[in-house]
Amino acid sequence: MYKSFYHFLMKYRTIAPKDAISRFANDAYNDLAFPKNATDYHEISSYLELNGHYLESMAVFDEAWEEYLISES
């Protein structure tokens, strides 16, 4: 994988989020401790489970992760 998940997620960042992934992207952008260089599912998932209080559901992360895998393949 060439780009980090964070870098991928930032393409969903918008001024007025329309969906859960856009809200996730905006919140991850504002989370200064988010693992910005990570490409490992378990590293990001563990971080979000402990610190991702802004995430509506881990299903949002899973959906974004699937999109990330598709874009990187």
Buried (B, 14 or more C-beta within 10 A) or exposed (E): EEEBBBEBBBEBBEEEBEEBBBBBBBBBBEBEEBBBEBBEBEEBBEBBEEEBEEBEEEEBBEBBBEBBEEEEE
